[in-house]
Every structure is written in C-alpha cells, then in structure tokens.
C-alpha cells in the first residue's frame, strides 16, 4: 500500500505528488518513494558511489525515521547513491553514526515520474513506529519538506508525533 506524503504548509508542492511504500521483513526495511508530476524541475545530484555522506538533507533526499528501544534512528537516502544513518537517544539528542552496511539504493526515471527504492538495515532494537519523509529541492533552489504528517508549524521530521506509521 502506498502512503501519500504531503508538503509542509510552508512548502510549495510545485505540482508534484509523493507516495511511499514501506515494508519490513525482520531487520530489513524496504522503501519505495514515487515522485510524480513535473519531475524535470527537481534537482538531483549526479550518481556517485554508495558512500556515507553527511548533510544530504540540504538537497533532494528521501528519509525514514524508526523508533528504537532507547530513541530512534534516521536514514538519509540520496538519488546519487550516497547515504547516511544516525542513532539518537531522544528528540534531537545524542546524535551519532549508526553502524550498518551501505543500503542498496536504486533510482529510475520515466516522463513525469522519479522512483527511489532502498533497503536499509534496522538496528536490533527497532520498534514499530516510523516516520517517512523527503526533502525535495527544485532546480530553482526552492526546498520542499514532505512527510506523512506535519505536527509543527516548522518542518520537523524528528518531532515525536511524526512517527505515524506502524511497521509491526
């Protein structure tokens, strides 16, 4: 089942729609983000090696947040193949790299559609609650923040109420 992500009220959708499908099998979380509409207006980085890279959220980046026994983890997945994963002890506290194998990231394009598929490894203490989100940067530099829900007046994917999906 595909779930819609919606742009934050301060973001312009630029005529785009974004849906995501998430499936959990044990410690593997499979994600498929489908961006549709005038995707030629979306900035995408050049393809690169699957390397851990900080700061991916500053441009087009697909994200997932999953609760753990002691906090939560964050995954950043770039269309370039670059990625990042972090563990947090609490709301934006205790951030550190999450040790995990590089995720498998595949992208494909068609007229009016861009798809990013990725498999990430969940930590052993991953719980069921998750938040799915994306940062979409236009070629004009405008940034849009997309998520399942936006519980704050500012874009905040880390907000506890953003974990609106049950992965159990």
C-alpha positions as CSV (number, residue, x, y, z in Angstrom):
1,X,0.0,0.0,0.0
2,X,1.4,3.4,-1.0
3,X,1.1,6.2,1.5
4,X,0.9,9.8,0.5
5,X,3.5,12.3,1.8
6,X,2.3,15.9,1.9
7,X,4.3,19.1,1.7
8,X,4.7,21.2,4.8
9,X,2.3,24.2,4.7
10,X,5.3,26.5,4.2
11,X,6.5,24.4,1.2
12,X,5.3,24.7,-2.4
13,X,4.4,21.3,-3.9
14,X,5.5,22.6,-7.4
15,X,2.7,20.4,-8.9
16,X,4.4,17.2,-7.5
17,X,2.9,14.3,-5.6
18,X,5.0,11.9,-3.5
19,X,4.0,8.5,-2.3
20,X,6.0,5.9,-0.4
21,X,5.6,2.2,0.3
22,X,7.4,0.7,3.3
23,X,7.7,-3.0,4.1
24,X,9.5,-4.5,7.0
25,X,10.9,-8.1,6.9
26,X,12.8,-8.8,10.1
27,X,15.6,-6.2,10.2
28,X,15.3,-5.0,6.6
29,X,13.1,-2.0,5.8
30,X,12.3,-1.7,2.1
31,X,11.3,1.7,0.9
32,X,10.0,2.9,-2.5
33,X,9.4,6.6,-3.0
34,X,7.5,7.6,-6.1
35,X,7.7,11.3,-7.1
36,X,5.2,12.2,-9.8
37,X,4.4,15.4,-11.8
38,X,6.9,17.8,-13.3
39,X,9.9,16.0,-12.0
40,X,12.2,17.7,-14.5
41,X,12.0,20.7,-12.1
42,X,13.6,18.6,-9.3
43,X,17.3,18.9,-8.7
44,X,19.0,15.5,-8.4
45,X,22.7,15.1,-7.6
46,X,25.0,13.2,-10.0
47,X,25.3,9.5,-9.4
48,X,28.2,8.5,-7.1
49,X,29.4,5.5,-5.2
50,X,27.4,4.2,-2.2
51,X,29.3,6.3,0.3
52,X,28.2,7.5,3.8
53,X,27.8,11.3,3.4
54,X,26.7,13.9,5.9
55,X,24.4,16.8,5.0
56,X,22.3,15.0,2.4
57,X,19.1,16.7,3.8
58,X,20.3,20.0,2.4
59,X,19.1,18.9,-1.1
60,X,16.9,16.2,-2.6
61,X,16.9,13.4,-0.1
62,X,14.5,10.7,0.9
63,X,14.3,9.9,4.7
64,X,13.0,7.4,7.2
65,X,12.9,7.6,11.0
66,X,12.3,4.5,13.1
67,X,11.8,4.3,16.9
68,X,14.2,2.2,18.9
69,X,14.1,1.0,22.5
70,X,16.1,4.0,23.6
71,X,15.3,6.7,21.0
72,X,15.2,6.5,17.2
73,X,17.3,6.1,14.0
74,X,17.3,8.3,10.9
75,X,18.2,7.2,7.4
76,X,19.1,9.7,4.6
77,X,19.0,8.3,1.0
78,X,20.2,10.4,-1.9
79,X,19.3,9.8,-5.5
80,X,23.1,9.9,-6.1
81,X,23.5,6.7,-4.1
82,X,25.1,8.4,-1.1
83,X,23.5,7.7,2.2
84,X,23.7,8.4,6.0
85,X,22.3,6.8,9.1
86,X,22.2,8.2,12.6
87,X,21.1,7.0,16.0
88,X,19.5,9.4,18.5
89,X,19.0,8.9,22.3
90,X,15.9,11.2,22.3
91,X,14.4,14.2,20.4
92,X,17.5,15.6,18.5
93,X,19.7,14.4,21.4
94,X,22.8,12.1,21.3
95,X,23.2,12.0,17.6
96,X,25.9,9.6,16.3
97,X,26.5,7.5,13.3
98,X,24.5,4.3,13.1
99,X,26.8,1.4,12.2
100,X,25.2,-0.6,9.3
101,X,26.0,-1.9,5.9
102,X,25.6,0.5,3.0
103,X,22.0,0.4,1.8
104,X,21.1,-0.8,-1.6
105,X,19.7,2.3,-3.5
106,X,18.2,2.2,-7.0
107,X,16.6,5.0,-8.9
108,X,14.6,5.0,-12.1
109,X,13.0,7.7,-14.2
110,X,10.2,8.0,-16.7
111,X,8.4,11.0,-18.1
112,X,6.6,12.6,-15.2
113,X,8.0,10.1,-12.6
114,X,11.1,9.5,-10.5
115,X,11.4,6.5,-8.2
116,X,13.9,5.8,-5.5
117,X,14.0,2.3,-3.9
118,X,16.2,1.4,-1.0
119,X,16.7,-1.4,1.5
120,X,18.1,-0.4,4.9
121,X,19.2,-2.5,7.8
122,X,17.3,-1.8,11.1
123,X,19.0,-2.0,14.4
124,X,18.1,-4.9,16.6
125,X,16.1,-2.7,19.0
126,X,14.0,-1.2,16.2
127,X,10.4,-0.8,17.3
128,X,7.3,-0.5,15.1
129,X,6.7,3.3,14.8
130,X,8.2,5.1,11.8
131,X,8.1,8.4,10.1
132,X,8.7,8.7,6.3
133,X,9.7,12.0,4.8
134,X,11.6,13.7,1.9
135,X,13.4,16.9,1.2
136,X,12.8,17.9,-2.5
137,X,14.9,20.7,-3.9
138,X,13.9,22.3,-7.1
139,X,16.3,23.3,-9.9
140,X,15.4,26.9,-8.9
141,X,16.8,26.2,-5.3
142,X,13.4,26.1,-3.6
143,X,13.2,23.5,-0.9
144,X,10.1,21.5,-0.1
145,X,9.6,19.4,3.1
146,X,7.3,16.3,2.7
147,X,6.1,14.0,5.4
148,X,3.2,11.8,6.4
149,X,2.2,14.4,8.9
150,X,3.5,17.8,10.0
151,X,2.8,18.3,13.7
152,X,4.7,21.6,14.0
153,X,4.5,25.0,12.4
154,X,8.0,24.5,11.1
155,X,9.2,21.4,9.2
156,X,10.5,18.9,11.8
157,X,10.8,15.2,10.8
158,X,12.2,14.5,14.2
159,X,9.1,15.6,16.1
160,X,7.7,12.6,18.1
161,X,4.3,12.9,16.5
162,X,5.9,12.4,13.0
163,X,6.3,8.7,13.8
164,X,2.8,8.0,12.4
165,X,3.4,4.6,10.7
166,X,3.2,1.2,12.4
167,X,5.8,-1.2,10.9
168,X,5.0,-4.2,13.1
